[in-house]
Amino acid sequence: MNVGANSVTDSGFFFAWGETDGYSDEEAGTVKRFTFLDSDYKYGEGTPFSKYDTDGLTELEPSDDGVQQAWGGSWVTPTKSDFDELISNTTFAWVNNYQNSGVPGATFTGNGNVLFIPAVGYAYDGTIGDNGALGIVWASSLNTEGTDYVYGFSVDDAEAGVHNYFERCSGLKLRGISK
């Protein structure tokens, strides 16, 4: 399930990339305790960022990994390669009402296991967008072609993919794996 969720269909918390404080849907949207803009971002408002820019780091360090900080042990935010492997080794399907929960999202089935990613949108500029139509979770991998952006794993009713066009300050969900 997502970090901060109570079940696989719960939304969980929104996180900016490389930050360990998560915010509920209410805090990210209605209450606007955190707006998910460059001005809120822990590592600055643009290149060069104070970390994960000119320092040669391309993967989150444990101290900046929201999954590691929330769950400890061997739990981490997946890398771009981890998500590529998930796509290659499972069968993707969009569901409009996962297990009669009323929550749409995508399932990935392989080796007798099912992983569900709820379509709970993203947070940016004090609003939540594409709730019910898009599910996105952060990867721990930096886009080395342009450090303003990092990789995320997204699902919609047509496809699943790993993309490198998510702004670091955006609020996306975290889904952990144990390594």
C-alpha positions in Angstrom: 0.0 0.0 0.0 1.0 3.6 -0.2 2.9 5.2 2.6 0.4 6.7 5.0 -2.5 4.5 3.8 -4.5 2.0 5.9 -5.3 -0.3 3.0 -4.3 -0.8 -0.6 -7.2 1.3 -1.8 -6.4 4.2 0.6 -4.7 7.3 -0.9 -1.9 7.6 1.6 0.3 10.8 1.8 1.6 13.1 -0.9 5.3 13.7 -0.8 7.7 16.0 -2.7 10.6 14.0 -4.1 13.4 13.5 -1.5 11.3 14.7 1.4 10.2 12.6 4.3 7.2 14.6 5.5 3.9 13.5 3.9 0.6 15.3 3.6 -2.9 14.0 3.5 -5.3 14.8 0.7 -6.9 17.4 2.9 -3.6 19.1 3.8 -2.4 19.1 0.2 -5.7 20.3 -1.3 -8.4 21.9 0.8 -6.4 23.0 3.8 -3.3 23.8 1.8 -0.9 23.3 4.6 1.6 22.4 1.9 1.1 23.7 -1.6 3.7 21.6 -3.5 5.4 24.5 -5.3 9.1 25.3 -5.8 8.9 27.8 -3.0 8.0 24.9 -0.6 10.7 22.5 -1.8 13.3 21.4 0.7 16.2 21.6 -1.7 15.5 25.0 -3.3 13.6 26.5 -6.2 15.6 25.4 -9.1 19.0 24.5 -10.5 21.3 24.2 -8.9 19.4 22.5 -6.1 21.2 22.2 -2.8 21.2 18.4 -3.1 20.8 15.9 -5.9 22.1 18.2 -8.6 25.8 19.0 -8.9 26.8 16.5 -6.2 26.7 13.4 -8.4 23.9 11.7 -6.4 21.4 10.0 -8.7 19.4 7.9 -6.2 17.8 9.0 -2.9 19.9 8.5 0.1 18.2 6.6 3.0 17.8 9.9 5.0 15.8 11.4 2.1 13.8 8.3 1.3 10.2 8.7 2.7 9.6 4.9 2.5 12.8 4.1 4.4 12.0 6.8 7.0 8.4 5.7 7.4 8.8 1.9 7.4 12.5 1.3 8.2 14.2 -2.1 7.8 14.8 -3.0 4.2 12.0 -0.9 2.8 12.9 1.7 0.1 11.4 3.7 -2.7 11.7 1.7 -5.9 14.2 2.8 -8.6 13.4 3.4 -12.2 14.8 -0.1 -13.0 12.5 -1.6 -10.4 9.5 -0.1 -12.1 10.7 -1.2 -15.5 11.0 -4.7 -14.2 7.5 -4.6 -12.8 6.1 -3.6 -16.2 8.1 -6.2 -18.0 7.2 -9.1 -15.7 3.5 -8.6 -15.0 0.2 -8.2 -16.7 -1.3 -4.7 -16.5 -5.1 -4.1 -16.2 -7.1 -1.1 -15.4 -10.0 -1.6 -12.9 -12.8 0.9 -12.3 -13.8 -0.4 -8.9 -11.0 -2.5 -7.2 -12.6 -5.2 -5.0 -15.8 -3.2 -4.8 -14.1 -0.4 -3.0 -15.2 2.3 -5.4 -11.5 3.1 -6.1 -10.2 2.9 -9.7 -6.6 2.1 -10.5 -4.3 -0.5 -12.1 -3.5 -4.0 -11.2 -0.2 -5.8 -12.0 -0.4 -9.6 -11.9 2.5 -12.0 -11.9 3.7 -15.1 -10.2 0.3 -15.5 -8.5 0.5 -12.0 -6.9 -1.5 -8.9 -7.6 -0.2 -5.3 -6.9 -2.8 -2.5 -7.0 -1.9 1.2 -7.6 -4.9 3.4 -6.8 -5.7 6.3 -9.2 -5.5 9.0 -6.6 -3.9 11.8 -8.6 -1.1 14.2 -7.7 -0.8 17.4 -5.7 0.5 20.7 -7.1 -0.1 24.4 -6.3 -2.5 23.6 -3.5 -4.8 21.4 -5.6 -5.2 17.7 -6.3 -5.4 16.8 -9.9 -6.6 13.7 -11.8 -8.0 11.9 -8.8 -9.7 8.9 -10.1 -8.0 9.0 -13.5 -4.2 8.8 -12.7 -2.1 7.1 -10.2 1.5 8.2 -9.8 4.2 7.1 -7.3 7.8 8.4 -7.0 10.8 6.5 -8.1 14.0 7.1 -6.2 15.9 7.8 -9.4 16.9 11.3 -10.6 16.5 12.3 -14.2 20.2 12.9 -15.0 19.3 14.7 -18.2 17.7 17.6 -16.3 17.8 17.6 -12.5 14.6 19.7 -12.2 12.7 16.5 -12.9 12.7 12.9 -11.5 11.2 9.6 -12.4 7.8 8.5 -11.5 5.7 5.5 -12.2 2.3 6.4 -13.6 -0.9 4.4 -14.5 -4.0 5.4 -16.2 -6.8 3.5 -18.0 -4.6 2.9 -21.1 -1.1 2.2 -19.9 1.6 2.1 -17.2 4.9 3.7 -17.6 8.0 5.2 -16.0 8.4 8.8 -17.0 11.0 11.5 -16.2 8.9 14.6 -16.4 7.7 15.0 -12.8 8.8 18.2 -11.0 10.6 17.5 -7.7 8.3 19.8 -5.8 5.1 18.0 -7.0 3.2 15.9 -4.5 3.1 12.2 -5.5 2.5 9.0 -3.5 5.2 6.7 -2.2 5.0 2.9 -2.6 7.7 0.9 -1.0 9.5 -2.4 -1.8 11.7 -4.5 0.5 15.2 -5.1 -0.8 
